Amino acid sequence: MTSGSHKKDPYYNSLTRRMILTVIIVSFTPMILVSGAILYQFHISYHEKVAAHLEELVQKHKQNIDSFLNEKLGEIRFLVQNSEFENLRKESYLEQQLATLQQELDPVFVDLGMVNAKGLQIAYAGPFKLGKAQYSEAEWFKQAIKSQYFISDVFLGLRGLPHFIVTVRKSFHGEHWVFRATIDFMAFNNLVENVRIGKTGFAFIVNRGGKCQTKPCLDIIPSKSNYMSLLQNGKRAIDKIYIVEAVDDFGKKNIYTSAFLKSGDWMLVCQQNKSDAYSDLYRAKKIAALIFLLGGLGIITMAVLLSRRMVIHIAQADREKDMMNLQVIETGKLATVGELAAGIAHEINNPVAIMVEEAGWMEDLLEDEEVKENLEEFQRALKQINTQGKRCKEITHKLLSFARKTDSRIQVVLMNDLIKDAIGLAEQSAKYSKITINTNLEENIPFIPASQTEIQQVFLNLINNAVDAMDSKGGGVIDITSRVDGGAIVVDFADNGPGIHRNNLARIFDPFFTTKPVGKGTGLGLSICYGIIKKMGGEIHVQSVVNEGTTFSIRIPIPKDLLEESSMA
């Protein structure tokens, strides 16, 4: 695998994706939690700050407006209480008092008037021609005649202009009279209109019926449904300041802050667009989102770069590991070749001896003068030499085929054929040790993808281990069986040797662990077998009883497509 080939390997691509995802999750999770907690606390604090500011502002203007109304009412009360009743019925006196009020006290008084119990204004001072005006049917008069002091709603009245009046009731000879004063609407309206909150906030006053008592700022008509709900809430406590968020008739989200005036008859409402009220909060959230986005891009970039760099190192380490594994397997193979050498030498020695004998016999025949008569004997001897030569060639070919450099390429192989090849290599060594190898191979075992040389290595190691274990007993039997069990091929190697002690069973697959005498074994055989089988996704298990024998069981999974083809066949 080249330095860049890992990019095309699905395993390393999947590993890169998992590492990137892990780094992103681990990095983003605390950042999201901390940022979310901070923004949430800031959100709550800012809302509380805005609410406190609005409450303070409305409370302040409520006090100003109530003070204004009470002050005007107090000035009229003072005038009535310090004037003779007869004087209050004279227009000249009223004109004098009006001038005094406008010049010395407050210019907001427009006119003055004295109204009898029947609603007839008998004395008037002011710019309008309202002498002898009849107010008996006027709503303000009906309420004023019943109250000691009264401040009316804003209305048009006889003059056709918006205004409101303050009244003081005075009794004379058992009859109620009403002294009234008109307050300049524009002066009063300016008190409310000058209330500005942010860029969009303004204030207005409505009465209990929901009618505006001031000119809404910039001629914006407030949403009646919203402030009517405020009026309903206010019935429970008129000293409380209410803050609600609602959508007005224009579809805009607004904040309404309300407080009651004039003993609950009027309500001061401050209206502000929600986006304006929380503009600083929204700006902070946008900045936080931008910082989060930039930080997130940085995290993702670093996650990608670091993950790819780490995967490159992992791939390099895997390549080095594979090379080391190949070297270990090659070392184990050479050790196996060494163990096979005695049997192979004995096997080759027999045909070579026959060939030497036949060659000597042919030499003797050539010394005889009657060569033609010995022609058939020559042909027989040559045929024997050819046969034994082929036998030597086959033996050496098997040995060289196994001993050549490890070929780990995956091929489609038949397990029974590999078992027979391994037995062919180890058979002479087994015979030399008086060991019989029996096979019970199930037919129609499906092909599987595997490395032929690696599987051969596993089988030879297991056979050689069994041979070495039984050599001290002076012989024995090795039973090799193959079968299909569910979705896997199972191969068992059973011997009737001395067995493995229970204390050693847990360590037999450890590298360099061996119970053989010094110089006899490397301790790599079973470790190599374990690594090869695990790499194929299989399993290798051992069962052993001392003085009875040992069984190694190999289980190799069959790919689903090959298993289906086998079942259909």
C-alpha positions as CSV (number, residue, x, y, z in Angstrom):
1,M,0.0,0.0,0.0
2,T,1.5,3.3,-1.1
3,S,1.5,6.5,1.0
4,G,-1.6,7.8,-0.6
5,S,-3.5,4.6,-1.1
6,H,-5.1,4.8,2.3
7,K,-7.3,7.5,0.9
8,K,-9.0,4.9,-1.4
9,D,-9.3,2.3,1.4
10,P,-12.8,2.1,2.7
11,Y,-11.5,1.2,6.2
12,Y,-9.3,4.3,6.4
13,N,-12.0,6.5,4.9
14,S,-14.4,5.3,7.5
15,L,-11.8,5.7,10.3
16,T,-11.2,9.3,9.1
17,R,-14.9,10.1,9.1
18,R,-15.3,8.6,12.6
19,M,-12.4,10.5,14.0
20,I,-13.6,13.8,12.5
21,L,-17.1,13.2,13.9
22,T,-15.6,12.3,17.3
23,V,-13.4,15.4,17.4
24,I,-16.3,17.6,16.3
25,I,-18.7,16.2,18.9
26,V,-16.2,16.3,21.7
27,S,-15.3,19.9,20.8
28,F,-18.7,21.3,20.0
29,T,-20.6,19.7,23.0
30,P,-18.9,21.8,25.8
31,M,-18.8,24.8,23.5
32,I,-22.6,24.6,22.9
33,L,-23.4,23.9,26.5
34,V,-21.3,26.8,27.8
35,S,-22.4,29.2,25.1
36,G,-26.0,28.2,25.5
37,A,-25.8,28.6,29.3
38,I,-24.1,32.0,29.0
39,L,-26.6,33.2,26.3
40,Y,-29.5,32.0,28.3
41,Q,-28.4,33.8,31.4
42,F,-27.7,36.9,29.4
43,H,-31.1,36.6,27.7
44,I,-32.8,36.3,31.1
45,S,-30.8,39.2,32.6
46,Y,-31.4,41.4,29.6
47,H,-35.1,40.8,29.7
48,E,-35.1,41.6,33.4
49,K,-33.1,44.7,32.7
50,V,-35.5,45.9,29.9
51,A,-38.6,45.1,32.2
52,A,-37.0,47.0,35.1
53,H,-36.2,50.0,32.8
54,L,-39.8,50.1,31.4
55,E,-41.3,49.8,34.8
56,E,-39.2,52.6,36.1
57,L,-40.0,54.8,33.1
58,V,-43.7,54.2,33.3
59,Q,-43.7,54.6,37.0
60,K,-42.0,58.0,36.7
61,H,-44.4,59.3,34.0
62,K,-47.3,57.9,35.9
63,Q,-46.3,60.0,38.9
64,N,-45.7,63.1,36.6
65,I,-49.1,62.8,35.0
66,D,-50.9,62.1,38.3
67,S,-49.1,65.0,39.8
68,F,-50.2,67.2,37.0
69,L,-53.8,66.2,37.3
70,N,-53.8,66.5,41.1
71,E,-52.0,69.8,40.9
72,K,-54.6,71.3,38.5
73,L,-57.4,69.9,40.6
74,G,-55.8,71.3,43.8
75,E,-55.5,74.8,42.2
76,I,-59.2,74.8,41.4
77,R,-60.1,73.5,44.8
78,F,-58.1,76.3,46.4
79,L,-59.8,78.9,44.2
80,V,-63.3,77.6,45.1
81,Q,-62.6,77.3,48.8
82,N,-61.1,80.8,49.0
83,S,-63.9,82.5,47.0
84,E,-67.3,83.7,48.0
85,F,-70.1,81.9,46.4
86,E,-71.6,85.1,45.0
87,N,-68.3,86.0,43.4
88,L,-68.1,82.6,41.7
89,R,-71.4,83.4,39.9
90,K,-70.0,86.6,38.4
91,E,-68.3,86.5,35.0
92,S,-66.0,89.5,35.9
93,Y,-64.7,87.6,38.9
94,L,-64.1,84.5,36.9
95,E,-62.3,86.5,34.2
96,Q,-60.1,88.0,36.9
97,Q,-59.4,84.6,38.4
98,L,-58.7,83.0,35.0
99,A,-56.2,85.8,34.2
100,T,-54.5,85.2,37.6
101,L,-54.3,81.5,37.0
102,Q,-52.9,81.9,33.5
103,Q,-50.3,84.5,34.4
104,E,-49.2,83.6,37.9
105,L,-49.9,79.9,38.3
106,D,-50.3,77.9,35.2
107,P,-51.2,78.8,31.6
108,V,-52.8,75.4,31.0
109,F,-56.2,76.6,32.2
110,V,-58.3,77.5,29.1
111,D,-61.6,78.7,30.8
112,L,-63.7,78.7,33.9
113,G,-67.4,78.2,34.5
114,M,-70.1,78.0,37.2
115,V,-72.9,75.4,36.5
116,N,-76.0,75.2,38.6
117,A,-77.7,71.9,39.6
118,K,-79.8,71.9,36.4
119,G,-76.7,71.9,34.2
120,L,-77.0,75.6,33.1
121,Q,-73.7,77.5,33.1
122,I,-74.6,80.8,34.7
123,A,-71.1,82.3,34.6
124,Y,-68.3,81.8,32.2
125,A,-64.8,83.2,31.5
126,G,-62.8,82.1,28.5
127,P,-62.2,82.5,24.8
128,F,-65.3,80.7,23.7
129,K,-69.0,81.9,23.7
130,L,-70.2,79.3,26.2
131,G,-72.3,81.6,28.4
132,K,-75.6,80.0,29.4
133,A,-74.4,76.7,27.9
134,Q,-76.5,73.7,28.9
135,Y,-74.7,70.7,30.2
136,S,-77.5,68.7,31.8
137,E,-77.1,65.9,29.3
138,A,-73.4,65.9,29.3
139,E,-71.8,62.8,30.7
140,W,-69.2,64.7,32.6
141,F,-71.8,66.8,34.4
142,K,-73.8,63.7,35.4
143,Q,-70.7,62.4,37.1
144,A,-69.5,65.7,38.4
145,I,-72.7,66.5,40.2
146,K,-72.4,63.3,42.1
147,S,-68.7,63.7,43.1
148,Q,-66.9,66.2,45.3
149,Y,-64.1,66.3,42.9
150,F,-64.0,65.1,39.3
151,I,-61.6,64.9,36.3
152,S,-63.4,64.1,33.1
153,D,-62.3,62.0,30.1
154,V,-61.1,63.8,27.0
155,F,-64.1,64.8,24.8
156,L,-65.0,67.3,22.1
157,G,-68.0,68.9,23.7
158,L,-69.7,72.1,22.5
159,R,-66.5,73.7,21.3
160,G,-65.7,70.8,18.9
161,L,-62.1,70.5,20.2
162,P,-60.5,67.8,22.4
163,H,-60.3,68.8,26.0
164,F,-61.1,67.7,29.5
165,I,-62.2,69.4,32.6
166,V,-61.7,69.3,36.4
167,T,-64.6,70.1,38.6
168,V,-65.3,70.9,42.2
169,R,-68.8,70.6,43.7
170,K,-70.0,73.4,46.0
171,S,-73.2,73.4,48.0
172,F,-75.2,76.5,48.5
173,H,-78.6,76.6,50.3
174,G,-79.0,72.8,50.0
175,E,-78.3,72.9,46.3
176,H,-75.2,71.5,44.5
177,W,-73.3,73.7,42.1
178,V,-70.4,72.6,39.9
179,F,-67.3,74.8,39.3
180,R,-65.5,73.7,36.2
181,A,-62.1,74.5,34.6
182,T,-61.0,73.4,31.2
183,I,-57.4,72.1,30.9
184,D,-55.4,72.8,27.7
185,F,-55.3,69.5,25.8
186,M,-52.1,70.2,24.0
187,A,-50.2,70.9,27.2
188,F,-51.5,67.7,28.7
189,N,-50.9,65.8,25.5
190,N,-47.3,66.9,25.4
191,L,-46.7,65.3,28.8
192,V,-47.5,62.0,27.2
193,E,-46.3,62.5,23.7
194,N,-42.8,63.5,24.9
195,V,-42.4,60.0,26.4
196,R,-40.0,58.3,24.0
197,I,-38.5,54.8,24.5
198,G,-35.7,53.8,22.1
199,K,-36.4,54.4,18.4
200,T,-40.0,53.1,18.2
201,G,-41.4,53.5,21.7
202,F,-44.2,56.0,22.5
203,A,-46.9,56.4,25.1
204,F,-50.6,57.1,25.1
205,I,-53.5,57.1,27.6
206,V,-56.8,55.3,27.3
207,N,-59.9,55.3,29.5
208,R,-61.8,52.3,30.9
209,G,-63.7,52.1,27.6
210,G,-60.6,51.8,25.6
211,K,-60.8,55.3,24.0
212,C,-57.6,57.3,23.5
213,Q,-57.2,60.3,25.8
214,T,-54.1,61.5,24.0
215,K,-53.0,61.7,20.4
216,P,-50.9,58.6,19.8
217,C,-47.3,59.4,18.8
218,L,-46.7,59.8,15.1
219,D,-50.4,59.2,14.5
220,I,-50.0,55.4,15.2
221,I,-53.2,53.8,16.2
222,P,-52.6,51.4,19.0
223,S,-54.0,47.8,18.8
224,K,-57.2,48.0,20.8
225,S,-57.3,44.2,21.5
226,N,-53.9,44.4,23.2
227,Y,-54.6,47.3,25.6
228,M,-58.1,46.1,26.3
229,S,-56.5,42.9,27.7
230,L,-54.3,45.2,29.8
231,L,-57.4,46.9,31.1
232,Q,-58.9,43.6,32.1
233,N,-55.7,42.6,33.9
234,G,-55.6,46.0,35.7
235,K,-59.0,45.4,37.4
236,R,-57.2,43.2,39.8
237,A,-54.7,45.8,41.1
238,I,-54.6,49.3,39.8
239,D,-51.2,50.2,41.6
240,K,-49.4,47.4,39.6
241,I,-47.4,47.9,36.5
242,Y,-48.1,45.3,33.8
243,I,-45.7,44.2,31.0
244,V,-46.9,42.0,28.2
245,E,-45.7,41.0,24.7
246,A,-48.2,40.8,21.9
247,V,-48.7,41.3,18.2
248,D,-50.5,44.4,17.1
249,D,-53.0,44.9,14.3
250,F,-50.1,45.5,11.9
251,G,-48.5,42.1,12.6
252,K,-45.6,43.6,14.6
253,K,-44.4,42.2,17.9
254,N,-44.6,44.9,20.6
255,I,-44.0,45.3,24.3
256,Y,-46.8,47.0,26.2
257,T,-46.1,48.5,29.6
258,S,-49.1,49.9,31.4
259,A,-50.0,51.7,34.6
260,F,-53.3,53.2,35.9
261,L,-53.8,56.9,36.4
262,K,-56.6,58.9,38.0
263,S,-57.5,56.3,40.5
264,G,-57.9,53.6,37.8
265,D,-60.0,55.6,35.4
266,W,-57.2,56.1,32.9
267,M,-54.3,53.8,31.8
268,L,-50.9,55.0,30.6
269,V,-49.6,52.6,28.0
270,C,-46.0,52.6,26.6
271,Q,-45.6,50.7,23.4
272,Q,-42.3,49.7,21.9
273,N,-41.3,47.3,19.1
274,K,-39.8,44.1,20.5
275,S,-36.9,44.2,18.1
276,D,-36.1,47.8,19.2
277,A,-36.4,46.9,22.9
278,Y,-34.1,43.9,22.6
279,S,-31.8,45.3,19.8
280,D,-28.7,45.1,22.0
281,L,-29.6,41.5,22.9
282,Y,-30.1,40.6,19.2
283,R,-26.9,42.3,18.3
284,A,-25.1,40.3,21.0
285,K,-26.6,37.1,19.8
286,K,-25.6,37.8,16.2
287,I,-22.0,38.5,17.4
288,A,-22.1,35.3,19.5
289,A,-23.4,33.3,16.5
290,L,-20.7,34.8,14.3
291,I,-18.0,33.9,16.8
292,F,-19.5,30.4,17.2
293,L,-19.6,30.0,13.4
294,L,-16.0,31.0,13.0
295,G,-15.0,28.9,16.0
296,G,-16.9,26.0,14.6
297,L,-15.3,26.3,11.2
298,G,-11.9,26.4,12.9
299,I,-12.8,23.3,14.9
300,I,-14.0,21.4,11.8
301,T,-10.9,22.5,9.8
302,M,-8.6,21.3,12.6
303,A,-10.6,18.1,13.0
304,V,-10.3,17.3,9.3
305,L,-6.6,18.1,9.2
306,L,-5.7,16.3,12.5
307,S,-7.8,13.3,11.7
308,R,-6.3,12.9,8.2
309,R,-2.8,13.3,9.6
310,M,-3.5,10.8,12.3
311,V,-5.0,8.3,9.8
312,I,-1.9,8.7,7.6
313,H,0.3,7.8,10.7
314,I,-2.1,4.9,11.5
315,A,-1.9,3.7,7.9
316,Q,1.9,3.9,8.0
317,A,1.9,2.0,11.3
318,D,-0.4,-0.6,9.8
319,R,1.9,-1.0,6.8
320,E,4.9,-1.4,9.1
321,K,2.9,-3.9,11.2
322,D,1.9,-5.9,8.1
323,M,5.5,-6.0,7.0
324,M,6.5,-7.2,10.5
325,N,3.7,-9.8,10.4
326,L,4.9,-11.0,7.0
327,Q,8.4,-11.3,8.4
328,V,7.1,-13.1,11.5
329,I,5.1,-15.5,9.2
330,E,8.2,-16.0,7.0
331,T,10.3,-16.7,10.1
332,G,7.7,-19.2,11.2
333,K,7.6,-20.7,7.8
334,L,11.4,-21.2,7.7
335,A,11.1,-22.8,11.2
336,T,8.5,-25.1,9.8
337,V,10.7,-25.9,6.8
338,G,13.5,-26.8,9.2
339,E,11.1,-29.1,11.1
340,L,10.1,-30.7,7.8
341,A,13.7,-31.1,6.7
342,A,14.3,-34.5,8.3
343,G,11.2,-36.1,6.8
344,I,11.8,-34.4,3.4
345,A,15.4,-35.6,3.4
346,H,14.3,-39.2,4.2
347,E,11.6,-39.0,1.5
348,I,14.1,-37.8,-1.2
349,N,16.8,-40.3,-0.1
350,N,14.7,-43.3,-1.2
351,P,14.2,-42.3,-4.8
352,V,17.7,-41.0,-5.1
353,A,19.1,-44.4,-3.9
354,I,16.9,-46.2,-6.5
355,M,18.2,-43.9,-9.2
356,V,21.9,-44.5,-8.2
357,E,21.3,-48.3,-8.1
358,E,19.6,-48.2,-11.5
359,A,22.4,-46.1,-13.0
360,G,25.0,-48.6,-11.6
361,W,23.1,-51.5,-13.2
362,M,23.0,-49.7,-16.5
363,E,26.8,-49.2,-16.3
364,D,27.3,-52.9,-15.7
365,L,25.1,-53.7,-18.7
366,L,27.1,-51.3,-20.9
367,E,30.3,-53.3,-20.2
368,D,28.6,-56.4,-21.6
369,E,29.2,-56.8,-25.4
370,E,25.6,-57.8,-26.1
371,V,24.0,-54.4,-25.6
372,K,21.1,-55.0,-28.0
373,E,20.1,-58.1,-26.0
374,N,19.9,-55.8,-22.8
375,L,17.8,-53.1,-24.6
376,E,14.7,-53.9,-22.6
377,E,16.6,-53.7,-19.3
378,F,17.9,-50.3,-20.3
379,Q,14.4,-49.1,-21.0
380,R,13.2,-50.4,-17.7
381,A,16.0,-48.7,-15.8
382,L,15.6,-45.4,-17.6
383,K,11.9,-45.5,-16.8
384,Q,12.6,-46.1,-13.2
385,I,15.1,-43.3,-13.1
386,N,12.5,-41.0,-14.7
387,T,9.8,-42.0,-12.3
388,Q,12.0,-41.5,-9.2
389,G,13.2,-38.2,-10.6
390,K,9.7,-36.9,-11.0
391,R,9.0,-38.0,-7.4
392,C,12.0,-36.0,-6.2
393,K,10.9,-33.0,-8.3
394,E,7.3,-33.2,-6.8
395,I,8.7,-33.4,-3.2
396,T,11.1,-30.5,-3.7
397,H,8.4,-28.5,-5.6
398,K,6.0,-28.7,-2.6
399,L,8.7,-27.7,-0.3
400,L,9.9,-24.8,-2.4
401,S,6.3,-23.7,-3.1
402,F,5.7,-23.5,0.7
403,A,9.1,-22.0,1.5
404,R,9.0,-19.2,-1.1
405,K,8.3,-15.6,0.0
406,T,4.8,-15.3,1.6
407,D,2.1,-14.4,-0.8
408,S,-0.7,-12.7,1.2
409,R,-2.9,-12.0,-1.8
410,I,-6.6,-13.0,-1.3
411,Q,-7.7,-15.8,-3.7
412,V,-10.7,-18.1,-3.9
413,V,-9.5,-21.3,-2.4
414,L,-10.9,-24.7,-1.4
415,M,-10.2,-25.6,2.2
416,N,-10.0,-29.4,1.6
417,D,-7.3,-29.0,-1.1
418,L,-5.2,-26.9,1.3
419,I,-5.6,-29.5,4.0
420,K,-4.3,-32.2,1.6
421,D,-1.4,-30.1,0.5
422,A,-0.4,-29.5,4.1
423,I,-0.7,-33.2,4.9
424,G,1.5,-34.0,1.8
425,L,4.3,-31.8,3.2
426,A,4.1,-33.2,6.7
427,E,3.3,-36.8,5.9
428,Q,6.9,-38.1,5.7
429,S,7.9,-36.3,8.9
430,A,4.8,-38.0,10.6
431,K,5.7,-41.4,9.2
432,Y,9.3,-40.9,10.5
433,S,7.8,-40.3,14.0
434,K,5.4,-43.3,13.6
435,I,2.3,-41.0,13.4
436,T,-0.7,-41.7,11.3
437,I,-2.7,-38.9,9.8
438,N,-6.4,-39.6,9.2
439,T,-8.8,-37.3,7.4
440,N,-12.6,-37.0,7.3
441,L,-13.2,-34.1,4.9
442,E,-16.8,-33.2,4.1
443,E,-17.6,-32.9,0.4
444,N,-19.0,-29.9,-1.3
445,I,-17.4,-27.4,1.1
446,P,-17.8,-24.0,-0.5
447,F,-14.8,-21.9,-1.8
448,I,-13.8,-19.0,0.4
449,P,-11.6,-15.9,-0.2
450,A,-8.3,-16.4,1.7
451,S,-4.5,-16.3,1.3
452,Q,-3.4,-19.8,0.2
453,T,0.0,-19.6,1.8
454,E,-1.2,-18.2,5.1
455,I,-3.8,-21.0,5.5
456,Q,-1.2,-23.6,4.6
457,Q,1.0,-22.0,7.3
458,V,-1.7,-22.5,9.9
459,F,-2.4,-26.1,8.9
460,L,1.3,-27.1,8.8
461,N,2.0,-25.4,12.2
462,L,-0.9,-27.3,13.8
463,I,0.2,-30.6,12.3
464,N,3.8,-30.1,13.2
465,N,2.9,-29.2,16.8
466,A,0.9,-32.4,17.0
467,V,3.8,-34.4,15.6
468,D,6.3,-32.9,18.0
469,A,3.9,-33.5,20.9
470,M,3.5,-37.2,20.1
471,D,7.1,-37.9,19.1
472,S,8.0,-38.4,22.7
473,K,5.3,-41.1,23.0
474,G,6.7,-43.0,20.1
475,G,3.8,-42.4,17.8
476,G,0.1,-41.6,17.7
477,V,-2.8,-40.5,15.5
478,I,-3.9,-37.2,14.1
479,D,-7.5,-36.9,13.0
480,I,-8.3,-34.0,10.6
481,T,-11.9,-33.2,9.9
482,S,-13.6,-30.5,7.9
483,R,-17.3,-29.5,7.9
484,V,-19.7,-26.7,7.3
485,D,-21.4,-25.5,10.5
486,G,-24.0,-22.8,9.9
487,G,-22.3,-19.9,8.1
488,A,-18.7,-21.1,8.7
489,I,-16.2,-23.8,7.7
490,V,-14.8,-25.7,10.7
491,V,-11.6,-27.6,10.6
492,D,-10.5,-29.7,13.6
493,F,-7.0,-31.1,14.3
494,A,-7.2,-33.7,17.0
495,D,-4.3,-35.8,18.4
496,N,-4.0,-38.4,21.1
497,G,-0.7,-36.9,22.4
498,P,0.2,-35.9,26.0
499,G,-2.1,-32.9,26.0
500,I,-1.5,-29.4,27.4
501,H,-1.4,-28.5,31.0
502,R,-4.3,-26.3,32.2
503,N,-1.9,-23.6,33.4
504,N,-0.5,-23.2,29.9
505,L,-3.7,-23.1,28.0
506,A,-4.3,-19.4,28.5
507,R,-0.8,-18.6,27.1
508,I,-0.3,-20.9,24.2
509,F,-1.2,-18.2,21.6
510,D,1.2,-15.6,23.2
511,P,4.3,-14.8,21.0
512,F,7.5,-16.7,22.0
513,F,5.7,-18.9,24.5
514,T,6.7,-22.5,24.1
515,T,7.0,-25.7,26.1
516,K,9.5,-27.3,23.8
517,P,13.1,-27.8,24.8
518,V,15.6,-25.0,24.1
519,G,16.5,-24.9,20.4
520,K,13.5,-27.0,19.4
521,G,10.8,-24.3,19.0
522,T,10.5,-20.6,18.5
523,G,7.2,-20.0,20.2
524,L,5.8,-18.2,17.1
525,G,3.8,-21.0,15.5
526,L,0.5,-20.7,17.4
527,S,0.8,-16.9,17.7
528,I,1.1,-16.8,13.9
529,C,-1.9,-19.1,13.5
530,Y,-4.0,-16.9,15.9
531,G,-3.1,-13.7,14.0
532,I,-3.9,-15.2,10.6
533,I,-7.2,-16.6,11.6
534,K,-8.3,-13.4,13.4
535,K,-7.3,-11.3,10.4
536,M,-9.8,-13.5,8.3
537,G,-12.5,-12.7,10.9
538,G,-12.4,-16.3,12.2
539,E,-11.8,-18.0,15.5
540,I,-9.4,-20.6,16.8
541,H,-10.0,-22.6,20.0
542,V,-8.2,-25.3,21.8
543,Q,-9.4,-28.1,24.1
544,S,-6.9,-30.3,25.8
545,V,-6.8,-33.1,28.5
546,V,-3.5,-34.2,29.9
547,N,-2.5,-37.7,28.8
548,E,-5.6,-37.9,26.5
549,G,-4.9,-35.4,23.7
550,T,-5.5,-32.0,22.2
551,T,-8.0,-30.6,19.7
552,F,-7.5,-27.3,17.8
553,S,-10.7,-26.1,16.2
554,I,-10.6,-23.4,13.4
555,R,-13.8,-21.6,12.4
556,I,-13.7,-19.4,9.3
557,P,-16.8,-17.5,8.2
558,I,-18.2,-18.0,4.7
559,P,-19.2,-14.8,2.8
560,K,-23.0,-14.6,2.3
561,D,-22.7,-14.5,-1.5
562,L,-20.6,-17.7,-1.6
563,L,-22.8,-19.4,1.0
564,E,-25.9,-18.6,-1.1
565,E,-24.2,-19.9,-4.3
566,S,-23.2,-23.1,-2.4
567,S,-26.7,-23.7,-1.2
568,M,-28.2,-23.2,-4.6
569,A,-25.8,-25.6,-6.1
